[in-house]
Amino acid sequence: MIAARAVDVRSNMKDYMDIAYNGEPVIVSRRQNRNVVIVSEQEYNDLQKAKRNAEYLTKLDRSFEQLERGEVVVKSFEELERMADE
């Protein structure tokens, strides 16, 4: 990971974007610790996918906990079909 001042990034934007595109995140230091990170689109997409996966796994964990506590509703296939028709 590379750290750079905002003024340097503004002066050399193409270079820092190339660095990020090639897989090296760039931390841009700003006043009052309002820093940002430049990453490639692929890295951003991977991070978003990982976030969605983590959220899904959390939901699954909650579902398994509910199942273990017996907090389930059992329906037959016919009951589900009737519910869908309503």
VMD Tcl script that builds the backbone (N, CA, C; Angstrom):
set m [mol new atoms 258]
animate dup $m
set s [atomselect $m all]
$s set {name element resname resid chain x y z} {
  {N N MET 1 A 0.858 -1.164 0.000}
  {CA C MET 1 A 0.000 0.000 0.000}
  {C C MET 1 A 0.902 1.224 0.000}
  {N N ILE 2 A 0.529 2.195 -0.809}
  {CA C ILE 2 A 1.293 3.429 -0.931}
  {C C ILE 2 A 0.489 4.560 -0.319}
  {N N ALA 3 A 1.165 5.452 0.409}
  {CA C ALA 3 A 0.519 6.640 0.962}
  {C C ALA 3 A 1.041 7.859 0.217}
  {N N ALA 4 A 0.137 8.779 -0.085}
  {CA C ALA 4 A 0.520 9.991 -0.805}
  {C C ALA 4 A -0.314 11.161 -0.308}
  {N N ARG 5 A 0.249 12.336 -0.415}
  {CA C ARG 5 A -0.504 13.545 -0.066}
  {C C ARG 5 A -1.423 13.909 -1.226}
  {N N ALA 6 A -2.521 14.545 -0.920}
  {CA C ALA 6 A -3.495 14.916 -1.946}
  {C C ALA 6 A -2.861 15.790 -3.016}
  {N N VAL 7 A -2.004 16.700 -2.607}
  {CA C VAL 7 A -1.361 17.595 -3.572}
  {C C VAL 7 A -0.500 16.802 -4.553}
  {N N ASP 8 A 0.170 15.750 -4.073}
  {CA C ASP 8 A 0.992 14.918 -4.959}
  {C C ASP 8 A 0.118 14.106 -5.914}
  {N N VAL 9 A -1.003 13.610 -5.400}
  {CA C VAL 9 A -1.909 12.840 -6.249}
  {C C VAL 9 A -2.481 13.735 -7.344}
  {N N ARG 10 A -2.862 14.956 -6.986}
  {CA C ARG 10 A -3.383 15.883 -8.005}
  {C C ARG 10 A -2.339 16.152 -9.083}
  {N N SER 11 A -1.094 16.298 -8.678}
  {CA C SER 11 A -0.025 16.610 -9.634}
  {C C SER 11 A 0.345 15.413 -10.511}
  {N N ASN 12 A 0.117 14.216 -10.005}
  {CA C ASN 12 A 0.545 12.999 -10.713}
  {C C ASN 12 A -0.582 11.976 -10.785}
  {N N MET 13 A -1.777 12.447 -11.080}
  {CA C MET 13 A -2.968 11.592 -11.050}
  {C C MET 13 A -2.797 10.329 -11.883}
  {N N LYS 14 A -2.307 10.446 -13.112}
  {CA C LYS 14 A -2.167 9.282 -13.974}
  {C C LYS 14 A -1.263 8.235 -13.331}
  {N N ASP 15 A -0.153 8.663 -12.765}
  {CA C ASP 15 A 0.783 7.713 -12.148}
  {C C ASP 15 A 0.123 6.957 -10.994}
  {N N TYR 16 A -0.606 7.671 -10.158}
  {CA C TYR 16 A -1.248 7.014 -9.007}
  {C C TYR 16 A -2.394 6.108 -9.449}
  {N N MET 17 A -3.122 6.508 -10.494}
  {CA C MET 17 A -4.173 5.628 -11.008}
  {C C MET 17 A -3.567 4.365 -11.611}
  {N N ASP 18 A -2.435 4.493 -12.285}
  {CA C ASP 18 A -1.756 3.311 -12.827}
  {C C ASP 18 A -1.300 2.384 -11.703}
  {N N ILE 19 A -0.792 2.959 -10.617}
  {CA C ILE 19 A -0.368 2.164 -9.465}
  {C C ILE 19 A -1.558 1.380 -8.912}
  {N N ALA 20 A -2.687 2.070 -8.742}
  {CA C ALA 20 A -3.890 1.412 -8.212}
  {C C ALA 20 A -4.388 0.345 -9.184}
  {N N TYR 21 A -4.388 0.661 -10.466}
  {CA C TYR 21 A -4.851 -0.301 -11.467}
  {C C TYR 21 A -4.007 -1.569 -11.441}
  {N N ASN 22 A -2.731 -1.423 -11.162}
  {CA C ASN 22 A -1.820 -2.569 -11.132}
  {C C ASN 22 A -1.846 -3.313 -9.805}
  {N N GLY 23 A -2.820 -3.009 -8.943}
  {CA C GLY 23 A -3.045 -3.809 -7.750}
  {C C GLY 23 A -2.512 -3.245 -6.451}
  {N N GLU 24 A -1.945 -2.046 -6.474}
  {CA C GLU 24 A -1.390 -1.452 -5.256}
  {C C GLU 24 A -2.308 -0.314 -4.788}
  {N N PRO 25 A -3.057 -0.503 -3.716}
  {CA C PRO 25 A -3.926 0.579 -3.230}
  {C C PRO 25 A -3.113 1.818 -2.854}
  {N N VAL 26 A -3.703 2.968 -3.074}
  {CA C VAL 26 A -3.056 4.243 -2.755}
  {C C VAL 26 A -3.890 4.960 -1.705}
  {N N ILE 27 A -3.305 5.226 -0.544}
  {CA C ILE 27 A -3.976 6.011 0.493}
  {C C ILE 27 A -3.665 7.474 0.225}
  {N N VAL 28 A -4.699 8.273 0.110}
  {CA C VAL 28 A -4.524 9.709 -0.103}
  {C C VAL 28 A -4.806 10.399 1.223}
  {N N SER 29 A -3.762 10.990 1.805}
  {CA C SER 29 A -3.884 11.681 3.093}
  {C C SER 29 A -4.536 13.040 2.893}
  {N N ARG 30 A -5.494 13.329 3.759}
  {CA C ARG 30 A -6.200 14.611 3.698}
  {C C ARG 30 A -6.287 15.195 5.098}
  {N N ARG 31 A -6.624 16.453 5.159}
  {CA C ARG 31 A -6.760 17.134 6.445}
  {C C ARG 31 A -7.825 16.471 7.302}
  {N N GLN 32 A -7.674 16.649 8.597}
  {CA C GLN 32 A -8.622 16.127 9.589}
  {C C GLN 32 A -8.831 14.620 9.436}
  {N N ASN 33 A -7.810 13.953 8.945}
  {CA C ASN 33 A -7.844 12.498 8.803}
  {C C ASN 33 A -9.026 12.013 7.952}
  {N N ARG 34 A -9.382 12.785 6.934}
  {CA C ARG 34 A -10.465 12.409 6.008}
  {C C ARG 34 A -9.858 11.713 4.794}
  {N N ASN 35 A -9.055 10.707 5.047}
  {CA C ASN 35 A -8.309 10.004 4.013}
  {C C ASN 35 A -9.227 9.180 3.111}
  {N N VAL 36 A -8.742 8.949 1.910}
  {CA C VAL 36 A -9.439 8.084 0.960}
  {C C VAL 36 A -8.430 7.088 0.400}
  {N N VAL 37 A -8.958 6.031 -0.210}
  {CA C VAL 37 A -8.094 5.018 -0.820}
  {C C VAL 37 A -8.494 4.868 -2.276}
  {N N ILE 38 A -7.499 4.858 -3.142}
  {CA C ILE 38 A -7.731 4.622 -4.570}
  {C C ILE 38 A -7.404 3.158 -4.846}
  {N N VAL 39 A -8.379 2.451 -5.411}
  {CA C VAL 39 A -8.174 1.053 -5.791}
  {C C VAL 39 A -8.689 0.856 -7.213}
  {N N SER 40 A -8.268 -0.220 -7.842}
  {CA C SER 40 A -8.758 -0.523 -9.184}
  {C C SER 40 A -10.224 -0.933 -9.122}
  {N N GLU 41 A -10.879 -0.884 -10.263}
  {CA C GLU 41 A -12.281 -1.313 -10.319}
  {C C GLU 41 A -12.410 -2.785 -9.939}
  {N N GLN 42 A -11.467 -3.608 -10.380}
  {CA C GLN 42 A -11.497 -5.036 -10.049}
  {C C GLN 42 A -11.386 -5.239 -8.536}
  {N N GLU 43 A -10.476 -4.504 -7.894}
  {CA C GLU 43 A -10.323 -4.610 -6.445}
  {C C GLU 43 A -11.601 -4.159 -5.738}
  {N N TYR 44 A -12.200 -3.075 -6.214}
  {CA C TYR 44 A -13.454 -2.585 -5.638}
  {C C TYR 44 A -14.545 -3.648 -5.775}
  {N N ASN 45 A -14.669 -4.232 -6.962}
  {CA C ASN 45 A -15.686 -5.275 -7.179}
  {C C ASN 45 A -15.453 -6.470 -6.263}
  {N N ASP 46 A -14.174 -6.856 -6.097}
  {CA C ASP 46 A -13.858 -7.972 -5.199}
  {C C ASP 46 A -14.244 -7.646 -3.757}
  {N N LEU 47 A -13.996 -6.412 -3.330}
  {CA C LEU 47 A -14.359 -5.997 -1.971}
  {C C LEU 47 A -15.872 -6.016 -1.774}
  {N N GLN 48 A -16.605 -5.551 -2.778}
  {CA C GLN 48 A -18.066 -5.559 -2.685}
  {C C GLN 48 A -18.596 -6.984 -2.633}
  {N N LYS 49 A -18.014 -7.879 -3.411}
  {CA C LYS 49 A -18.432 -9.274 -3.395}
  {C C LYS 49 A -18.154 -9.899 -2.035}
  {N N ALA 50 A -16.985 -9.615 -1.478}
  {CA C ALA 50 A -16.641 -10.145 -0.155}
  {C C ALA 50 A -17.608 -9.622 0.901}
  {N N LYS 51 A -17.994 -8.364 0.784}
  {CA C LYS 51 A -18.949 -7.772 1.733}
  {C C LYS 51 A -20.301 -8.476 1.638}
  {N N ARG 52 A -20.772 -8.686 0.408}
  {CA C ARG 52 A -22.061 -9.379 0.223}
  {C C ARG 52 A -21.987 -10.807 0.760}
  {N N ASN 53 A -20.870 -11.477 0.519}
  {CA C ASN 53 A -20.706 -12.846 1.020}
  {C C ASN 53 A -20.738 -12.871 2.545}
  {N N ALA 54 A -20.075 -11.916 3.174}
  {CA C ALA 54 A -20.057 -11.851 4.641}
  {C C ALA 54 A -21.464 -11.614 5.176}
  {N N GLU 55 A -22.217 -10.728 4.527}
  {CA C GLU 55 A -23.602 -10.464 4.949}
  {C C GLU 55 A -24.452 -11.726 4.798}
  {N N TYR 56 A -24.261 -12.456 3.711}
  {CA C TYR 56 A -25.016 -13.690 3.476}
  {C C TYR 56 A -24.674 -14.733 4.538}
  {N N LEU 57 A -23.391 -14.871 4.849}
  {CA C LEU 57 A -22.984 -15.839 5.871}
  {C C LEU 57 A -23.559 -15.479 7.236}
  {N N THR 58 A -23.662 -14.201 7.543}
  {CA C THR 58 A -24.262 -13.759 8.796}
  {C C THR 58 A -25.732 -14.174 8.848}
  {N N LYS 59 A -26.439 -14.006 7.731}
  {CA C LYS 59 A -27.840 -14.420 7.671}
  {C C LYS 59 A -27.971 -15.932 7.858}
  {N N LEU 60 A -27.077 -16.675 7.232}
  {CA C LEU 60 A -27.114 -18.129 7.397}
  {C C LEU 60 A -26.872 -18.522 8.853}
  {N N ASP 61 A -25.908 -17.878 9.500}
  {CA C ASP 61 A -25.635 -18.170 10.915}
  {C C ASP 61 A -26.875 -17.918 11.764}
  {N N ARG 62 A -27.562 -16.786 11.517}
  {CA C ARG 62 A -28.783 -16.488 12.271}
  {C C ARG 62 A -29.846 -17.539 12.014}
  {N N SER 63 A -29.962 -17.991 10.771}
  {CA C SER 63 A -30.955 -19.015 10.443}
  {C C SER 63 A -30.655 -20.327 11.159}
  {N N PHE 64 A -29.384 -20.728 11.203}
  {CA C PHE 64 A -29.018 -21.958 11.906}
  {C C PHE 64 A -29.292 -21.836 13.401}
  {N N GLU 65 A -29.046 -20.660 13.967}
  {CA C GLU 65 A -29.339 -20.445 15.387}
  {C C GLU 65 A -30.833 -20.566 15.649}
  {N N GLN 66 A -31.654 -19.992 14.762}
  {CA C GLN 66 A -33.105 -20.103 14.908}
  {C C GLN 66 A -33.544 -21.561 14.789}
  {N N LEU 67 A -32.944 -22.278 13.873}
  {CA C LEU 67 A -33.275 -23.689 13.700}
  {C C LEU 67 A -32.941 -24.476 14.956}
  {N N GLU 68 A -31.768 -24.220 15.537}
  {CA C GLU 68 A -31.360 -24.924 16.752}
  {C C GLU 68 A -32.291 -24.620 17.927}
  {N N ARG 69 A -32.852 -23.399 17.960}
  {CA C ARG 69 A -33.777 -23.031 19.031}
  {C C ARG 69 A -35.208 -23.484 18.733}
  {N N GLY 70 A -35.408 -24.075 17.565}
  {CA C GLY 70 A -36.743 -24.550 17.205}
  {C C GLY 70 A -37.669 -23.457 16.716}
  {N N GLU 71 A -37.105 -22.338 16.327}
  {CA C GLU 71 A -37.914 -21.213 15.847}
  {C C GLU 71 A -38.119 -21.336 14.339}
  {N N VAL 72 A -38.860 -22.372 13.956}
  {CA C VAL 72 A -39.093 -22.634 12.542}
  {C C VAL 72 A -40.584 -22.819 12.292}
  {N N VAL 73 A -40.972 -22.624 11.055}
  {CA C VAL 73 A -42.340 -22.881 10.622}
  {C C VAL 73 A -42.249 -23.966 9.560}
  {N N VAL 74 A -43.003 -25.030 9.744}
  {CA C VAL 74 A -42.972 -26.145 8.809}
  {C C VAL 74 A -44.230 -26.086 7.956}
  {N N LYS 75 A -44.049 -26.124 6.643}
  {CA C LYS 75 A -45.169 -26.121 5.701}
  {C C LYS 75 A -44.961 -27.259 4.714}
  {N N SER 76 A -46.047 -27.875 4.316}
  {CA C SER 76 A -45.964 -28.896 3.272}
  {C C SER 76 A -45.875 -28.180 1.921}
  {N N PHE 77 A -45.496 -28.928 0.910}
  {CA C PHE 77 A -45.415 -28.357 -0.424}
  {C C PHE 77 A -46.776 -27.852 -0.883}
  {N N GLU 78 A -47.812 -28.585 -0.546}
  {CA C GLU 78 A -49.172 -28.183 -0.931}
  {C C GLU 78 A -49.554 -26.867 -0.260}
  {N N GLU 79 A -49.197 -26.728 1.007}
  {CA C GLU 79 A -49.486 -25.474 1.715}
  {C C GLU 79 A -48.750 -24.301 1.066}
  {N N LEU 80 A -47.542 -24.528 0.668}
  {CA C LEU 80 A -46.767 -23.462 0.015}
  {C C LEU 80 A -47.377 -23.083 -1.314}
  {N N GLU 81 A -47.857 -24.083 -2.058}
  {CA C GLU 81 A -48.509 -23.807 -3.343}
  {C C GLU 81 A -49.779 -22.983 -3.127}
  {N N ARG 82 A -50.568 -23.339 -2.109}
  {CA C ARG 82 A -51.790 -22.578 -1.820}
  {C C ARG 82 A -51.444 -21.136 -1.446}
  {N N MET 83 A -50.392 -20.967 -0.675}
  {CA C MET 83 A -49.969 -19.620 -0.282}
  {C C MET 83 A -49.565 -18.806 -1.504}
  {N N ALA 84 A -48.914 -19.444 -2.454}
  {CA C ALA 84 A -48.475 -18.752 -3.673}
  {C C ALA 84 A -49.661 -18.343 -4.535}
  {N N ASP 85 A -50.733 -19.124 -4.495}
  {CA C ASP 85 A -51.922 -18.821 -5.295}
  {C C ASP 85 A -52.742 -17.690 -4.709}
  {N N GLU 86 A -52.592 -17.429 -3.427}
  {CA C GLU 86 A -53.414 -16.398 -2.771}
  {C C GLU 86 A -52.980 -15.001 -3.132}
}
mol reanalyze $m
mol bondsrecalc $m
mol representation Tube
mol addrep $m
